Amino acid sequence: MKVPYINLGLQHANLMNELLAATGKILGSGQFILGDEVSKFENRFSQLCQTRYALGVANGTDALILSLKALGISIGDEVITAPNSFLASASAIALTGATPVFADVRSDFNLDPEKVEKAITKKTKAVIAVHLTGRPAPMDELLSLSQKHKLALIEDCAQAVGAEYKGKRTGGFGITGCFSLHPLKNLAAAGDGGVITTNDESIYKYLLKARNHGLKNRDECEFWGYNSRLDSLQAALLNVKLDYLDKWTGRRREIARFYHDKLQSLHIALPGEKPHEKAVYHTYIIQCDERDALKEHLAAKGIETKIHYPVPIHLQEAAKYLGYRKGDFPVTEKQTETILSLPVYPELTKEEVGYVADSIIEFYNKK
């Protein structure tokens, strides 16, 4: 049996008639940039995240950059984030002229608030909390910490559409929530796309202009802005997919429960969630000392797996100027040696999920 890590075409095949109808409507309208379909998506997304506002942008990285710009963060400022995330969490900070500062994570892959507090200096202006793997970060602690030190809290929700912490959706805790709609995400465009959520009216009004060259109207520009708008075609496709998001999230959680039940007796660490958390399992990451051997075993069985991420941000070539060294973030660095992402997308069949679990059990039985 072949089990790919992801099968993007399969999701679209199941929705093809609806997606083509939505695409045809946009092509016939001639309205390709912003417009009614984008407004409809933004309204639906704000309802999903339980926020006052949602604003479509070109991609998740722009969502982070624009959020930082809205806060006036620039050269000489520091912003704290996690070193184990996708590199955009840090690159967005650097692209504003500010300095990325890292704090280590806990076993759940999310920021450790105690390590965050130790990283705060007089130059610190904000914290970017990443809800990695689709499991919400410890928002109570991070909010309390941010308020104590008068810091802005931004949520990187790229992997966490629909995740909940104490009954509240991600994207509604910080001054902004930054979402990616990349094809690999839980809610995926057929290309790039992003969303910013906020409850702050002044931030929202700034972002409306900042994503569109700083234009007040068609002919008047208030400040130099960005060209970062969500395309109408992507919004139309996303409006179709929003109808299925709850179902897809339920299936991801169902697969995660199956893996947990089948694999809990093995000598591996499994992802989980606390009673007040609802994870959406963008990734299902196990941790084991025999990671490389297990990965090879699964590949030989036709099962594709991934590592998210093999090189932490602070050890990337681009981050050399920050002066970090190996050993600075021991939890993150240990995780890079043990983490392995299993297939967890909604279109997986019961047989495929069972085959993945049985193949892992077979590996440990042989040992």
Backbone hydrogen bonds in HBPLUS format (Angstrom, degrees):
<---DONOR---> <-ACCEPTOR-->    atom                        ^
c    i                          cat <-CA-CA->   ^        H-A-AA   ^      H-
h    n   atom  resd res      DA  || num        DHA   H-A  angle D-A-AA Bond
n    s   type  num  typ     dist DA aas  dist angle  dist       angle   num
A0003-VAL N   A0302-GLY O   2.82 MM 299  6.07 169.0  1.83 147.5 148.9     1
A0304-GLU N   A0003-VAL O   2.95 MM 301  6.23 170.8  1.96 163.4 163.0     2
A0013-ALA N   A0009-GLY O   2.88 MM   4  6.09 148.0  1.98 148.7 158.6     3
A0014-ASN N   A0010-LEU O   3.24 MM   4  6.46 153.2  2.32 147.1 151.7     4
A0015-LEU N   A0012-HIS O   3.09 MM   3  5.10 139.4  2.27  97.5 109.1     5
A0018-GLU N   A0015-LEU O   3.07 MM   3  5.58 115.8  2.50 114.2 128.8     6
A0019-LEU N   A0015-LEU O   2.96 MM   4  6.09 163.9  1.99 161.1 166.1     7
A0020-LEU N   A0016-MET O   2.88 MM   4  5.99 163.8  1.91 156.8 160.5     8
A0021-ALA N   A0017-ASN O   3.09 MM   4  6.18 153.9  2.16 140.8 147.9     9
A0022-ALA N   A0018-GLU O   3.04 MM   4  6.24 156.9  2.09 145.1 151.1    10
A0023-THR N   A0019-LEU O   2.92 MM   4  6.13 154.0  1.99 145.7 153.2    11
A0024-GLY N   A0020-LEU O   2.87 MM   4  6.01 160.8  1.91 147.7 152.9    12
A0025-LYS N   A0021-ALA O   3.09 MM   4  6.27 151.2  2.18 143.2 150.2    13
A0026-ILE N   A0022-ALA O   3.32 MM   4  6.62 155.4  2.39 143.3 148.2    14
A0027-LEU N   A0023-THR O   2.96 MM   4  6.25 167.6  1.98 157.9 161.5    15
A0028-GLY N   A0024-GLY O   2.96 MM   4  6.06 152.7  2.03 145.4 152.4    16
A0029-SER N   A0025-LYS O   3.09 MM   4  6.22 135.7  2.30 135.7 147.1    17
A0029-SER N   A0026-ILE O   3.06 MM   3  5.04 126.6  2.36  95.3 109.6    18
A0030-GLY N   A0026-ILE O   3.17 MM   4  6.35 147.2  2.28 155.2 161.2    19
A0232-SER N   A0032-PHE O   2.87 MM 200  4.88 171.8  1.87 130.3 131.8    20
A0039-SER N   A0035-GLY O   3.04 MM   4  6.32 161.6  2.07 152.9 158.8    21
A0040-LYS N   A0036-ASP O   2.88 MM   4  6.08 157.8  1.93 150.5 156.4    22
A0041-PHE N   A0037-GLU O   3.05 MM   4  6.25 157.4  2.10 140.4 146.4    23
A0042-GLU N   A0038-VAL O   2.82 MM   4  6.08 162.5  1.86 155.3 160.4    24
A0043-ASN N   A0039-SER O   2.96 MM   4  6.17 160.5  2.00 150.3 155.0    25
A0044-ARG N   A0040-LYS O   3.05 MM   4  6.27 161.4  2.08 148.7 153.8    26
A0045-PHE N   A0041-PHE O   2.80 MM   4  5.97 154.3  1.87 152.4 160.2    27
A0046-SER N   A0042-GLU O   2.95 MM   4  6.12 156.9  2.00 148.4 153.9    28
A0047-GLN N   A0043-ASN O   3.18 MM   4  6.40 152.0  2.26 141.6 148.7    29
A0048-LEU N   A0044-ARG O   2.96 MM   4  6.23 151.0  2.04 142.7 151.1    30
A0049-CYS N   A0045-PHE O   2.97 MM   4  6.23 154.0  2.04 149.2 155.2    31
A0050-GLN N   A0046-SER O   2.86 MM   4  5.79 108.8  2.38 132.9 149.8    32
A0051-THR N   A0046-SER O   2.95 MM   5  5.08 160.2  1.99 146.2 150.4    33
A0050-GLN N   A0047-GLN O   3.25 MM   3  4.89 149.6  2.35  92.4 101.4    34
A0053-TYR N   A0198-THR O   3.02 MM 145  5.41 146.4  2.14 166.0 175.4    35
A0198-THR N   A0053-TYR O   3.20 MM 145  5.41 155.8  2.26 131.6 133.7    36
A0055-LEU N   A0196-ILE O   2.80 MM 141  5.13 144.6  1.93 142.4 154.2    37
A0196-ILE N   A0055-LEU O   2.90 MM 141  5.13 151.4  1.98 138.0 147.3    38
A0057-VAL N   A0194-GLY O   2.81 MM 137  4.91 170.8  1.82 127.6 130.3    39
A0194-GLY N   A0057-VAL O   2.94 MM 137  4.91 138.3  2.11 142.3 132.0    40
A0063-ALA N   A0059-ASN O   3.17 MM   4  6.47 145.6  2.29 140.4 150.4    41
A0064-LEU N   A0060-GLY O   3.23 MM   4  6.58 148.6  2.33 142.7 148.8    42
A0064-LEU N   A0061-THR O   3.11 MM   3  5.25 120.0  2.48  98.3 112.0    43
A0065-ILE N   A0061-THR O   2.97 MM   4  6.31 165.9  1.99 154.7 158.4    44
A0066-LEU N   A0062-ASP O   2.79 MM   4  5.81 173.5  1.79 155.6 157.9    45
A0067-SER N   A0063-ALA O   3.12 MM   4  6.11 148.3  2.22 133.9 142.6    46
A0068-LEU N   A0064-LEU O   3.01 MM   4  6.28 159.8  2.05 152.1 156.8    47
A0069-LYS N   A0065-ILE O   2.89 MM   4  6.17 157.4  1.94 151.3 158.4    48
A0070-ALA N   A0066-LEU O   2.86 MM   4  6.03 150.3  1.95 143.0 151.0    49
A0071-LEU N   A0068-LEU O   3.12 MM   3  5.21 135.6  2.33  97.2 109.3    50
A0073-ILE N   A0068-LEU O   3.13 MM   5  5.51 159.3  2.17 157.8 151.4    51
A0072-GLY N   A0069-LYS O   2.91 MM   3  5.00 159.3  1.95 106.7 113.1    52
A0077-ASP N   A0074-SER O   3.12 MM   3  5.82 160.6  2.16 141.4 144.0    53
A0099-THR N   A0077-ASP O   2.87 MM  22  6.24 160.9  1.90 149.7 155.5    54
A0078-GLU N   A0123-LYS O   2.91 MM  45  5.43 147.6  2.02 135.7 129.4    55
A0125-LYS N   A0078-GLU O   2.83 MM  47  5.90 164.1  1.85 168.7 163.2    56
A0079-VAL N   A0099-THR O   3.07 MM  20  6.32 159.1  2.12 157.2 157.9    57
A0101-VAL N   A0079-VAL O   2.88 MM  22  5.81 156.5  1.94 151.5 148.1    58
A0080-ILE N   A0126-ALA O   3.03 MM  46  6.48 155.8  2.09 151.9 149.5    59
A0128-ILE N   A0080-ILE O   2.80 MM  48  6.19 165.3  1.83 167.8 172.5    60
A0081-THR N   A0101-VAL O   2.84 MM  20  6.31 148.5  1.94 160.7 171.2    61
A0103-ALA N   A0081-THR O   3.09 MM  22  6.26 139.4  2.26 152.4 160.3    62
A0313-ILE N   A0083-PRO O   2.83 MM 230  5.04 154.8  1.90 154.7 154.3    63
A0089-SER N   A0086-PHE O   3.21 MM   3  6.33 163.8  2.24 137.1 137.7    64
A0090-ALA N   A0087-LEU O   3.06 MM   3  5.58 136.7  2.25 112.3 122.2    65
A0091-SER N   A0087-LEU O   2.88 MM   4  6.07 168.3  1.89 157.1 161.0    66
A0092-ALA N   A0088-ALA O   3.06 MM   4  5.74 160.6  2.10 139.3 142.3    67
A0093-ILE N   A0090-ALA O   3.05 MM   3  5.31 123.6  2.38 102.9 116.5    68
A0094-ALA N   A0090-ALA O   3.13 MM   4  6.52 162.3  2.17 154.1 158.3    69
A0095-LEU N   A0091-SER O   2.85 MM   4  6.02 151.2  1.93 150.6 158.5    70
A0096-THR N   A0093-ILE O   3.14 MM   3  5.52 153.7  2.21 107.7 115.6    71
A0097-GLY N   A0094-ALA O   2.96 MM   3  5.19 154.0  2.03 107.4 115.9    72
A0112-ASP N   A0104-ASP O   3.12 MM   8  6.11 159.2  2.16 148.4 142.8    73
A0106-ARG N   A0110-ASN O   2.91 MM   4  5.80 159.1  1.95 160.4 161.5    74
A0109-PHE N   A0106-ARG O   3.08 MM   3  5.52 158.6  2.12 120.0 121.4    75
A0115-LYS N   A0112-ASP O   2.93 MM   3  5.39 123.4  2.26 112.4 126.4    76
A0116-VAL N   A0112-ASP O   3.00 MM   4  6.32 149.2  2.09 151.1 160.6    77
A0117-GLU N   A0113-PRO O   2.97 MM   4  6.22 161.4  2.01 150.1 153.2    78
A0118-LYS N   A0114-GLU O   3.29 MM   4  6.54 151.2  2.38 138.9 145.8    79
A0119-ALA N   A0116-VAL O   2.96 MM   3  5.18 138.1  2.14 102.7 115.2    80
A0120-ILE N   A0117-GLU O   3.30 MM   3  5.41 161.4  2.33 104.3 109.8    81
A0124-THR N   A0121-THR O   3.17 MM   3  5.32 158.1  2.22 104.8 111.4    82
A0152-ALA N   A0125-LYS O   3.15 MM  27  6.46 172.4  2.15 142.9 141.0    83
A0127-VAL N   A0152-ALA O   2.86 MM  25  6.34 148.2  1.96 160.1 170.6    84
A0154-ILE N   A0127-VAL O   2.86 MM  27  6.14 172.3  1.86 167.6 170.3    85
A0129-ALA N   A0154-ILE O   2.87 MM  25  6.27 152.1  1.95 170.6 171.8    86
A0156-ASP N   A0129-ALA O   2.79 MM  27  5.88 174.3  1.79 149.5 151.3    87
A0131-HIS N   A0156-ASP O   3.13 MM  25  6.33 167.7  2.14 159.5 159.8    88
A0134-GLY N   A0131-HIS O   3.27 MM   3  5.71 157.0  2.32 126.7 129.8    89
A0135-ARG N   A0132-LEU O   3.28 MM   3  5.99 173.2  2.29 120.3 122.2    90
A0282-HIS N   A0133-THR O   3.05 MM 149  5.23 132.5  2.28 122.6 130.2    91
A0280-VAL N   A0134-GLY O   2.95 MM 146  4.99 156.9  2.01 127.4 132.7    92
A0139-MET N   A0137-ALA O   2.79 MM   2  5.59 119.7  2.16 118.4 101.4    93
A0142-LEU N   A0138-PRO O   3.10 MM   4  6.32 163.3  2.13 153.5 158.8    94
A0143-LEU N   A0139-MET O   2.78 MM   4  5.74 158.2  1.83 149.3 154.9    95
A0144-SER N   A0140-ASP O   3.01 MM   4  6.12 161.4  2.05 145.4 150.8    96
A0145-LEU N   A0141-GLU O   2.95 MM   4  6.08 157.7  2.00 144.6 151.1    97
A0146-SER N   A0142-LEU O   2.91 MM   4  6.02 157.9  1.96 142.8 148.9    98
A0147-GLN N   A0143-LEU O   2.93 MM   4  6.13 160.0  1.97 150.4 155.4    99
A0148-LYS N   A0144-SER O   2.95 MM   4  6.08 156.4  2.00 145.6 152.5   100
A0149-HIS N   A0145-LEU O   3.12 MM   4  6.33 153.9  2.19 147.6 153.1   101
A0150-LYS N   A0146-SER O   2.83 MM   4  5.66 102.1  2.45 134.5 152.1   102
A0151-LEU N   A0146-SER O   2.76 MM   5  4.69 167.2  1.77 140.6 144.9   103
A0150-LYS N   A0147-GLN O   3.29 MM   3  4.86 157.6  2.34  93.9 100.4   104
A0175-ILE N   A0153-LEU O   2.78 MM  22  5.92 144.4  1.90 157.5 169.6   105
A0155-GLU N   A0176-THR O   3.01 MM  21  6.31 169.6  2.03 153.5 157.0   106
A0178-CYS N   A0155-GLU O   2.76 MM  23  5.98 159.8  1.80 158.2 164.6   107
A0157-CYS N   A0178-CYS O   2.71 MM  21  5.39 141.6  1.86 138.7 150.8   108
A0160-ALA N   A0157-CYS O   2.91 MM   3  4.89 169.9  1.92 115.5 118.1   109
A0163-ALA N   A0160-ALA O   3.17 MM   3  5.29 171.8  2.18 121.9 123.6   110
A0170-THR N   A0163-ALA O   2.91 MM   7  5.70 153.1  1.98 151.3 151.7   111
A0164-GLU N   A0278-LYS O   3.02 MM 114  4.83 158.5  2.07 131.7 138.7   112
A0278-LYS N   A0164-GLU O   2.88 MM 114  4.83 149.0  1.98 145.4 140.0   113
A0165-TYR N   A0168-LYS O   2.80 MM   3  5.27 160.0  1.84 148.6 152.8   114
A0168-LYS N   A0165-TYR O   3.13 MM   3  5.27 162.6  2.16 107.7 112.9   115
A0166-LYS N   A0276-HIS O   2.66 MM 110  4.72 179.2  1.66 158.6 158.9   116
A0177-GLY N   A0197-THR O   2.86 MM  20  4.90 146.2  1.98 133.6 139.5   117
A0197-THR N   A0177-GLY O   2.86 MM  20  4.90 158.3  1.90 139.6 147.0   118
A0179-PHE N   A0195-VAL O   2.83 MM  16  5.01 174.6  1.83 161.5 161.4   119
A0195-VAL N   A0179-PHE O   3.05 MM  16  5.01 154.0  2.12 128.4 132.9   120
A0181-LEU N   A0193-GLY O   2.75 MM  12  4.78 155.3  1.81 143.2 134.5   121
A0189-ALA N   A0181-LEU O   2.74 MM   8  5.43 176.2  1.74 149.9 149.8   122
A0185-LYS N   A0182-HIS O   2.87 MM   3  5.51 170.9  1.88 132.3 135.3   123
A0204-TYR N   A0200-ASP O   3.02 MM   4  6.25 163.0  2.04 152.6 157.7   124
A0205-LYS N   A0201-GLU O   2.92 MM   4  6.16 161.2  1.96 151.8 156.1   125
A0206-TYR N   A0202-SER O   3.04 MM   4  6.22 154.4  2.11 143.2 150.0   126
A0207-LEU N   A0203-ILE O   2.93 MM   4  6.17 162.1  1.96 153.8 158.8   127
A0208-LEU N   A0204-TYR O   2.99 MM   4  6.24 150.9  2.08 151.5 158.7   128
A0209-LYS N   A0206-TYR O   3.13 MM   3  5.52 129.2  2.40 104.6 116.5   129
A0210-ALA N   A0206-TYR O   2.81 MM   4  6.00 164.1  1.84 153.3 158.8   130
A0211-ARG N   A0207-LEU O   2.99 MM   4  5.88 159.3  2.04 150.3 151.0   131
A0212-ASN N   A0209-LYS O   2.95 MM   3  5.22 148.7  2.05 108.5 118.6   132
A0214-GLY N   A0209-LYS O   2.74 MM   5  4.47 142.9  1.88 150.9 139.4   133
A0226-TYR N   A0210-ALA O   2.74 MM  16  5.74 169.1  1.75 157.9 161.8   134
A0228-SER N   A0211-ARG O   2.85 MM  17  4.79 172.2  1.86 142.4 144.4   135
A0215-LEU N   A0212-ASN O   3.12 MM   3  6.03 166.7  2.14 126.4 130.0   136
A0213-HIS N   A0226-TYR O   2.65 MM  13  4.64 163.4  1.68 140.7 141.3   137
A0222-GLU N   A0214-GLY O   2.81 MM   8  5.61 152.5  1.89 167.1 159.8   138
A0216-LYS N   A0220-GLU O   2.63 MM   4  5.42 159.9  1.67 153.4 160.9   139
A0235-ALA N   A0231-ASP O   3.03 MM   4  6.33 159.6  2.07 148.7 154.9   140
A0236-ALA N   A0232-SER O   2.87 MM   4  6.07 154.1  1.93 150.4 156.8   141
A0237-LEU N   A0233-LEU O   3.14 MM   4  6.43 157.9  2.19 147.0 152.1   142
A0238-LEU N   A0234-GLN O   2.87 MM   4  6.10 157.5  1.92 151.1 158.1   143
A0239-ASN N   A0235-ALA O   2.84 MM   4  6.04 145.2  1.97 145.8 154.8   144
A0240-VAL N   A0236-ALA O   3.32 MM   4  6.63 144.0  2.46 138.2 146.3   145
A0240-VAL N   A0237-LEU O   3.18 MM   3  5.26 126.0  2.49  95.4 108.7   146
A0241-LYS N   A0237-LEU O   3.08 MM   4  6.42 161.1  2.11 147.4 152.4   147
A0242-LEU N   A0238-LEU O   2.82 MM   4  5.99 143.9  1.95 148.6 157.5   148
A0243-ASP N   A0240-VAL O   3.27 MM   3  5.90 145.8  2.39 111.8 119.3   149
A0244-TYR N   A0241-LYS O   2.86 MM   3  5.36 153.6  1.93 114.9 123.4   150
A0245-LEU N   A0242-LEU O   3.33 MM   3  5.10 156.2  2.39  97.5 104.4   151
A0248-TRP N   A0244-TYR O   2.91 MM   4  6.18 161.5  1.95 160.0 165.9   152
A0249-THR N   A0245-LEU O   2.82 MM   4  6.04 161.6  1.86 157.2 162.4   153
A0250-GLY N   A0246-ASP O   2.92 MM   4  6.07 158.2  1.97 145.7 151.8   154
A0251-ARG N   A0247-LYS O   3.01 MM   4  6.29 150.2  2.10 144.3 152.2   155
A0252-ARG N   A0248-TRP O   2.94 MM   4  6.26 156.0  2.00 149.9 156.2   156
A0253-ARG N   A0249-THR O   2.99 MM   4  6.24 160.6  2.03 152.2 157.0   157
A0254-GLU N   A0250-GLY O   2.91 MM   4  6.09 144.1  2.04 139.9 150.5   158
A0255-ILE N   A0251-ARG O   2.92 MM   4  6.19 157.6  1.97 152.0 156.6   159
A0256-ALA N   A0252-ARG O   2.96 MM   4  6.22 158.1  2.01 146.5 153.0   160
A0257-ARG N   A0253-ARG O   2.96 MM   4  6.19 154.6  2.02 143.7 149.9   161
A0258-PHE N   A0254-GLU O   3.03 MM   4  6.30 152.8  2.11 143.9 151.4   162
A0259-TYR N   A0255-ILE O   2.92 MM   4  6.25 166.3  1.94 157.6 160.1   163
A0260-HIS N   A0256-ALA O   2.94 MM   4  6.15 162.8  1.97 148.3 153.5   164
A0261-ASP N   A0257-ARG O   2.91 MM   4  6.11 164.8  1.94 151.6 155.2   165
A0262-LYS N   A0258-PHE O   2.99 MM   4  6.15 158.1  2.04 153.2 159.1   166
A0263-LEU N   A0259-TYR O   2.85 MM   4  5.82 151.1  1.93 154.2 161.5   167
A0264-GLN N   A0260-HIS O   3.03 MM   4  5.46 130.7  2.29 147.4 150.6   168
A0266-LEU N   A0263-LEU O   3.04 MM   3  5.60 164.9  2.07 120.8 125.7   169
A0269-ALA N   A0287-GLN O   2.81 MM  18  4.91 167.9  1.83 151.2 152.8   170
A0287-GLN N   A0269-ALA O   2.92 MM  18  4.91 149.4  2.01 140.8 147.2   171
A0277-GLU N   A0274-LYS O   2.89 MM   3  5.23 164.9  1.91 122.5 124.9   172
A0342-LEU N   A0284-TYR O   2.94 MM  58  5.65 166.1  1.96 163.0 161.0   173
A0286-ILE N   A0340-LEU O   2.94 MM  54  5.39 158.6  1.98 158.2 152.3   174
A0340-LEU N   A0286-ILE O   2.91 MM  54  5.39 140.1  2.07 154.9 158.6   175
A0288-CYS N   A0338-THR O   2.96 MM  50  4.97 155.9  2.02 129.1 131.7   176
A0294-LEU N   A0290-GLU O   2.89 MM   4  6.04 161.4  1.93 163.4 169.6   177
A0295-LYS N   A0291-ARG O   2.86 MM   4  6.04 159.2  1.90 153.9 159.9   178
A0296-GLU N   A0292-ASP O   3.05 MM   4  6.27 157.0  2.10 144.6 150.2   179
A0297-HIS N   A0293-ALA O   2.95 MM   4  6.17 155.6  2.01 145.0 152.1   180
A0298-LEU N   A0294-LEU O   2.91 MM   4  6.16 162.6  1.94 155.6 159.2   181
A0299-ALA N   A0295-LYS O   2.97 MM   4  6.16 155.0  2.03 145.0 152.3   182
A0300-ALA N   A0296-GLU O   3.00 MM   4  6.22 153.0  2.07 147.2 153.9   183
A0301-LYS N   A0297-HIS O   3.20 MM   4  6.49 128.9  2.48 134.9 148.1   184
A0301-LYS N   A0298-LEU O   3.01 MM   3  4.98 133.1  2.24  94.6 108.2   185
A0303-ILE N   A0298-LEU O   2.81 MM   5  5.07 161.6  1.85 149.5 143.8   186
A0302-GLY N   A0299-ALA O   2.99 MM   3  5.03 159.3  2.03 104.4 110.2   187
A0306-LYS N   A0341-SER O   3.23 MM  35  5.08 159.0  2.27 134.5 140.8   188
A0341-SER N   A0306-LYS O   2.78 MM  35  5.08 173.2  1.79 157.0 156.2   189
A0315-LEU N   A0312-PRO O   3.10 MM   3  5.67 154.9  2.17 115.1 122.5   190
A0316-GLN N   A0313-ILE O   3.04 MM   3  5.25 168.2  2.06 114.7 117.1   191
A0319-ALA N   A0316-GLN O   3.00 MM   3  5.37 144.1  2.13 107.5 117.9   192
A0320-LYS N   A0317-GLU O   3.18 MM   3  5.46 170.2  2.19 115.7 117.5   193
A0322-LEU N   A0319-ALA O   2.97 MM   3  5.60 158.6  2.01 120.5 127.3   194
A0323-GLY N   A0320-LYS O   3.03 MM   3  5.72 161.5  2.06 120.8 126.1   195
A0328-ASP N   A0325-ARG O   3.14 MM   3  5.82 157.1  2.19 140.5 141.0   196
A0333-GLU N   A0329-PHE O   2.98 MM   4  6.16 168.4  2.00 160.5 164.3   197
A0334-LYS N   A0330-PRO O   2.92 MM   4  5.95 155.0  1.99 143.9 150.0   198
A0335-GLN N   A0331-VAL O   3.02 MM   4  6.21 157.5  2.07 149.4 155.7   199
A0336-THR N   A0332-THR O   3.14 MM   4  6.49 144.3  2.27 146.8 155.9   200
A0337-GLU N   A0334-LYS O   3.06 MM   3  5.43 146.2  2.18 106.7 116.6   201
A0338-THR N   A0335-GLN O   3.02 MM   3  5.15 149.4  2.11 105.1 114.4   202
A0339-ILE N   A0335-GLN O   2.93 MM   4  5.65 146.2  2.04 167.1 165.5   203
A0348-LEU N   A0345-TYR O   3.17 MM   3  6.01 169.9  2.18 127.9 130.4   204
A0353-VAL N   A0349-THR O   3.02 MM   4  6.32 167.4  2.04 158.4 160.9   205
A0354-GLY N   A0350-LYS O   2.97 MM   4  6.07 158.4  2.02 143.4 150.1   206
A0355-TYR N   A0351-GLU O   2.88 MM   4  6.03 146.6  2.00 140.7 150.1   207
A0356-VAL N   A0352-GLU O   3.00 MM   4  6.31 155.3  2.06 149.7 155.2   208
A0357-ALA N   A0353-VAL O   3.09 MM   4  6.37 169.8  2.11 153.4 155.3   209
A0358-ASP N   A0354-GLY O   2.86 MM   4  5.97 164.8  1.88 150.0 154.9   210
A0359-SER N   A0355-TYR O   2.93 MM   4  5.97 149.6  2.02 142.5 150.5   211
A0360-ILE N   A0356-VAL O   3.13 MM   4  6.44 147.9  2.23 146.8 154.8   212
A0361-ILE N   A0357-ALA O   3.00 MM   4  6.31 163.1  2.03 152.9 157.6   213
A0362-GLU N   A0358-ASP O   2.85 MM   4  6.05 153.0  1.93 143.9 151.8   214
A0363-PHE N   A0359-SER O   3.13 MM   4  6.34 149.4  2.23 136.9 143.9   215
A0364-TYR N   A0360-ILE O   3.20 MM   4  6.59 157.5  2.25 151.9 156.4   216
A0365-ASN N   A0361-ILE O   2.88 MM   4  6.10 147.9  1.98 150.7 160.8   217
A0366-LYS N   A0362-GLU O   3.04 MM   4  6.21 151.6  2.12 147.6 153.8   218
A0367-LYS N   A0363-PHE O   3.26 MM   4  6.57 145.8  2.38 136.9 145.9   219
